[in-house]
Amino acid sequence: MEVEVSSRNMKFLECFSSETRVKMIELLSVQPMNIKSLSEALAIKSPIVTRHIHMMEGAGIVRCESVPGKRGMQKLCHLQITQAMLLFKTAAVADETKRYGVSLPVGHYSSYQIKPTCGLASDSQMIGMCDDPRYFADPEHVNAKVLWFGSGFVEYRIPNYMVNNERPESLEISMEICSETPCTVNHLPSDITFTLNGVGIGTWTYPGDFGSTRGLYTPEWWHKNIQHGLIKTIRVNRQGSFIDGIQVSGVTIDQLMLAYDKEILFRISSSATAKNCGGVTLFGKGFGNYNQDIEVTLRCL
């Protein structure tokens, strides 16, 4: 997510002015915790923990839910975001920037070339048979909320709504993603490459090093090991290409040759010849830990 450094976002920015709140974020980045566990880990009283959690919940950093405990209901706290980019820019520049946003369901790919293991599922059932790439051409694929493949690619056509007198400044794409290999397998990485308009902008290696907790939004009927992934945010601007704010290449937005009358091609791939070929799993709304599809934002001047 992007946060502009301004007085309008003080509720978010103030959350990082306390060492206690930062320590809470560190703990919640490992696993969800209840108020009592946070209190014991930080050696502070529960009412103080509750006040800090309430502040971060109001800022959208933490999400809480009531779940059954040993002594009635308990408040379980989850880290709501995994990364945030601070934007240091003047209000004048912000006002001049025009923003186009679109949500792409993971099943709305326009092209694919994959090898098993593979499969697709809607929020209510499997689409076709597992490990049979032919079902990626089934008309029902547009209803997929999760998809996975061992190697190859899926490609999306992103609609481009800019007009002919506008200049693209930045393109941002956010998605929940992990390897095809079950997320319960530790230390089994996957090299996942992102391409825009035929230009490779960078490769991210999924670490494969977290446990088998159930996805927060994954349907009850889903019993496969792949449960959730990580949010990855790709950004291409005039300075280069970034994944989660870390520069991965010098490819700039001008090199993508964005034109007002052409869609944007976005490819996600895992090469069979990569050092770490662990495949790809994409999660959309109704699956995983983040209730979102592939979110795209194009900013122009």
C-alpha positions as CSV (number, residue, x, y, z in Angstrom):
1,M,0.0,0.0,0.0
2,E,1.0,3.6,-0.5
3,V,0.9,6.3,2.2
4,E,1.4,9.9,1.5
5,V,3.4,11.7,4.2
6,S,0.9,14.4,5.1
7,S,-1.2,15.5,8.0
8,R,-4.1,13.7,6.6
9,N,-2.4,10.4,7.4
10,M,-1.3,11.1,10.9
11,K,-3.4,8.2,12.3
12,F,-1.2,5.8,10.3
13,L,2.1,7.6,10.8
14,E,1.7,8.0,14.6
15,C,1.5,4.2,15.0
16,F,5.3,4.1,14.4
17,S,6.1,6.7,17.1
18,S,6.0,4.1,19.8
19,E,8.6,1.4,20.4
20,T,5.9,-0.8,22.0
21,R,3.7,-0.7,18.9
22,V,6.7,-1.4,16.6
23,K,7.5,-4.5,18.8
24,M,3.8,-5.6,18.5
25,I,4.1,-5.4,14.7
26,E,7.3,-7.5,14.9
27,L,5.5,-10.2,16.9
28,L,2.4,-10.2,14.7
29,S,4.5,-10.5,11.6
30,V,5.5,-14.0,12.8
31,Q,2.0,-15.1,13.7
32,P,-1.4,-13.9,14.9
33,M,-1.6,-13.4,18.7
34,N,-4.3,-12.6,21.3
35,I,-4.2,-9.8,23.8
36,K,-3.0,-12.0,26.6
37,S,-0.1,-13.4,24.6
38,L,1.0,-10.0,23.5
39,S,0.8,-8.8,27.1
40,E,3.0,-11.6,28.3
41,A,5.5,-11.3,25.4
42,L,5.9,-7.5,26.0
43,A,5.6,-7.6,29.8
44,I,3.0,-4.9,29.9
45,K,-0.6,-5.0,31.1
46,S,-3.5,-6.1,28.9
47,P,-5.4,-2.8,29.0
48,I,-2.3,-1.0,27.6
49,V,-1.9,-3.6,24.9
50,T,-5.6,-3.2,24.0
51,R,-5.2,0.6,23.6
52,H,-2.2,0.1,21.3
53,I,-4.0,-2.5,19.2
54,H,-7.1,-0.3,19.0
55,M,-4.9,2.5,17.6
56,M,-3.3,0.3,15.0
57,E,-6.6,-1.3,14.1
58,G,-8.0,2.2,13.4
59,A,-5.1,2.9,11.1
60,G,-5.6,-0.3,9.1
61,I,-2.3,-1.9,10.2
62,V,-3.9,-4.6,12.4
63,R,-7.1,-6.6,12.0
64,C,-8.8,-8.2,15.0
65,E,-11.4,-11.0,15.2
66,S,-13.2,-12.7,18.1
67,V,-12.5,-16.4,18.3
68,P,-13.3,-19.1,20.9
69,G,-10.7,-19.5,23.6
70,K,-10.3,-21.6,26.7
71,R,-12.3,-19.1,28.8
72,G,-14.8,-17.8,26.3
73,M,-14.2,-15.5,23.4
74,Q,-10.7,-13.9,22.8
75,K,-9.5,-11.2,20.6
76,L,-7.1,-12.5,18.0
77,C,-4.9,-9.9,16.3
78,H,-3.5,-10.2,12.8
79,L,-1.1,-8.0,10.9
80,Q,-3.3,-6.6,8.1
81,I,-0.5,-5.3,5.8
82,T,3.0,-6.6,5.0
83,Q,4.5,-3.5,3.4
84,A,3.8,0.2,3.0
85,M,5.5,2.8,0.8
86,L,5.8,6.3,2.1
87,L,5.3,8.9,-0.6
88,F,7.2,12.2,0.0
89,K,5.5,14.5,-2.5
90,T,3.9,17.9,-2.5
91,A,0.1,18.3,-2.5
92,A,0.4,20.2,-5.8
93,V,2.0,17.2,-7.6
94,A,-0.6,14.9,-6.0
95,D,-3.4,17.0,-7.2
96,E,-2.0,17.0,-10.8
97,T,-1.7,13.2,-10.8
98,K,-4.6,11.3,-12.4
99,R,-5.2,7.8,-11.1
100,Y,-6.7,4.8,-12.9
101,G,-7.4,1.7,-10.9
102,V,-8.7,-1.8,-11.9
103,S,-9.1,-5.1,-10.1
104,L,-8.4,-8.2,-12.2
105,P,-9.8,-11.6,-10.9
106,V,-7.0,-14.2,-11.0
107,G,-9.1,-16.3,-13.5
108,H,-9.2,-13.5,-16.1
109,Y,-5.9,-14.3,-17.7
110,S,-5.8,-13.9,-21.5
111,S,-3.0,-16.4,-22.3
112,Y,-1.2,-19.2,-20.6
113,Q,1.4,-21.9,-21.1
114,I,1.8,-24.2,-18.1
115,K,2.9,-27.6,-16.9
116,P,1.6,-29.7,-14.0
117,T,1.1,-29.8,-11.2
118,C,-1.7,-27.3,-11.9
119,G,-5.3,-26.5,-11.3
120,L,-8.0,-23.9,-10.7
121,A,-10.9,-23.4,-8.3
122,S,-13.7,-21.0,-7.8
123,D,-14.9,-20.0,-4.3
124,S,-17.2,-23.1,-4.2
125,Q,-15.6,-25.9,-6.2
126,M,-12.7,-27.2,-8.3
127,I,-12.7,-26.2,-12.0
128,G,-12.1,-29.4,-14.0
129,M,-9.5,-31.9,-12.9
130,C,-6.2,-31.3,-11.1
131,D,-3.0,-31.5,-13.0
132,D,-4.7,-31.3,-16.4
133,P,-3.6,-28.0,-18.2
134,R,-6.6,-28.3,-20.6
135,Y,-8.9,-27.0,-18.0
136,F,-7.1,-23.6,-18.1
137,A,-8.9,-23.2,-21.4
138,D,-12.3,-24.1,-19.9
139,P,-14.7,-21.2,-20.1
140,E,-15.2,-21.5,-16.4
141,H,-11.6,-20.3,-15.8
142,V,-12.9,-16.8,-15.5
143,N,-14.5,-17.8,-12.2
144,A,-11.3,-19.0,-10.7
145,K,-10.4,-17.5,-7.3
146,V,-7.1,-19.5,-7.0
147,L,-4.9,-21.1,-9.6
148,W,-1.5,-22.8,-9.5
149,F,1.1,-24.3,-11.9
150,G,4.4,-26.0,-11.7
151,S,6.2,-24.1,-14.4
152,G,5.2,-21.8,-17.3
153,F,3.2,-18.6,-17.2
154,V,-0.2,-16.9,-17.1
155,E,-0.6,-13.5,-18.8
156,Y,-3.2,-10.8,-18.2
157,R,-4.5,-7.9,-20.4
158,I,-4.7,-4.9,-18.1
159,P,-7.1,-2.2,-19.5
160,N,-5.4,1.1,-20.1
161,Y,-7.7,4.1,-19.6
162,M,-5.2,6.9,-20.0
163,V,-6.0,9.5,-22.7
164,N,-3.7,10.5,-25.5
165,N,-2.4,13.7,-23.9
166,E,-1.4,12.1,-20.6
167,R,2.1,10.9,-19.6
168,P,2.4,7.8,-17.5
169,E,4.3,8.3,-14.2
170,S,3.9,5.0,-12.4
171,L,2.3,1.6,-12.6
172,E,1.7,-0.4,-9.5
173,I,0.4,-4.0,-9.3
174,S,-0.4,-5.8,-6.1
175,M,-1.3,-9.5,-5.6
176,E,-1.2,-12.4,-3.1
177,I,1.2,-15.0,-4.5
178,C,3.4,-18.0,-3.4
179,S,5.0,-21.0,-5.0
180,E,3.0,-23.9,-6.4
181,T,4.7,-26.2,-3.9
182,P,2.6,-26.5,-0.7
183,C,3.2,-23.6,1.6
184,T,3.8,-26.1,4.5
185,V,7.1,-27.1,3.0
186,N,9.9,-25.2,4.6
187,H,13.0,-23.8,2.7
188,L,11.7,-24.7,-0.8
189,P,12.0,-21.4,-2.7
190,S,10.6,-20.5,-6.1
191,D,11.9,-17.9,-8.6
192,I,8.9,-15.9,-9.9
193,T,9.5,-13.5,-12.8
194,F,7.2,-10.5,-13.7
195,T,7.0,-9.1,-17.2
196,L,5.2,-6.0,-18.5
197,N,4.7,-5.5,-22.3
198,G,7.3,-8.1,-23.0
199,V,9.9,-6.4,-20.8
200,G,11.2,-8.4,-17.8
201,I,11.2,-6.0,-14.8
202,G,12.4,-8.4,-12.1
203,T,12.3,-11.7,-10.3
204,W,11.2,-12.4,-6.8
205,T,12.1,-15.5,-4.9
206,Y,9.4,-16.9,-2.7
207,P,11.1,-18.1,0.4
208,G,8.9,-21.1,1.3
209,D,9.7,-20.8,4.9
210,F,6.4,-20.3,6.8
211,G,4.0,-22.8,8.3
212,S,0.7,-24.5,7.5
213,T,-1.8,-22.0,9.0
214,R,-5.1,-21.9,7.2
215,G,-5.8,-18.9,5.0
216,L,-8.0,-16.4,6.7
217,Y,-10.4,-16.2,3.7
218,T,-9.9,-19.7,2.3
219,P,-13.3,-21.6,2.1
220,E,-14.0,-24.4,4.5
221,W,-14.3,-26.9,1.7
222,W,-10.7,-26.3,0.6
223,H,-8.4,-29.0,2.0
224,K,-5.3,-28.7,-0.1
225,N,-2.0,-27.7,1.5
226,I,-1.7,-24.5,-0.4
227,Q,-3.5,-22.1,1.9
228,H,-2.1,-18.5,1.5
229,G,0.7,-16.5,0.2
230,L,2.4,-13.1,0.6
231,I,1.3,-9.8,-0.8
232,K,3.8,-8.5,-3.4
233,T,3.6,-5.0,-4.8
234,I,5.4,-4.2,-8.1
235,R,6.0,-0.6,-9.0
236,V,7.5,0.8,-12.2
237,N,8.2,4.5,-12.3
238,R,10.7,6.9,-13.8
239,Q,13.4,5.8,-11.4
240,G,13.2,2.0,-12.2
241,S,11.3,-1.1,-11.2
242,F,10.7,-2.1,-7.6
243,I,9.2,-5.0,-5.6
244,D,8.0,-4.0,-2.2
245,G,10.0,-0.8,-2.4
246,I,13.3,-2.6,-3.2
247,Q,14.7,-1.8,-6.7
248,V,15.1,-5.0,-8.8
249,S,16.0,-3.4,-12.1
250,G,16.6,-0.2,-14.0
251,V,13.6,-0.7,-16.3
252,T,11.6,2.6,-16.2
253,I,8.0,3.2,-17.1
254,D,9.1,4.9,-20.4
255,Q,10.6,1.5,-21.5
256,L,7.2,-0.1,-21.2
257,M,6.0,1.9,-24.1
258,L,2.5,2.5,-22.6
259,A,0.1,4.0,-25.1
260,Y,-3.5,5.2,-24.6
261,D,-4.9,2.9,-27.3
262,K,-3.2,-0.3,-26.1
263,E,-3.8,-2.6,-23.2
264,I,-0.9,-3.5,-20.8
265,L,0.3,-7.1,-20.9
266,F,1.3,-8.5,-17.5
267,R,2.9,-11.9,-17.3
268,I,3.7,-14.0,-14.2
269,S,6.1,-16.9,-14.9
270,S,8.2,-19.6,-13.3
271,S,10.8,-21.1,-15.6
272,A,11.5,-24.8,-15.6
273,T,15.2,-23.9,-15.9
274,A,15.2,-21.4,-13.0
275,K,17.6,-22.1,-10.1
276,N,14.5,-22.4,-7.9
277,C,11.6,-23.7,-9.9
278,G,8.8,-24.0,-7.4
279,G,6.0,-22.8,-9.6
280,V,3.3,-20.2,-8.9
281,T,0.0,-20.0,-6.9
282,L,-2.2,-16.9,-7.2
283,F,-4.9,-16.1,-4.7
284,G,-7.9,-13.8,-5.4
285,K,-10.9,-12.7,-3.4
286,G,-12.2,-15.5,-1.2
287,F,-8.9,-17.3,-0.8
288,G,-5.7,-16.7,1.2
289,N,-4.9,-14.1,3.8
290,Y,-5.9,-11.0,1.8
291,N,-9.3,-10.6,0.4
292,Q,-8.2,-9.0,-2.9
293,D,-7.7,-9.7,-6.6
294,I,-4.8,-8.4,-8.7
295,E,-5.0,-4.7,-8.0
296,V,-3.6,-2.3,-10.6
297,T,-3.0,1.4,-10.4
298,L,-1.7,3.6,-13.2
299,R,-0.8,7.2,-12.4
300,C,-0.4,9.8,-15.1
301,L,0.3,13.5,-15.5
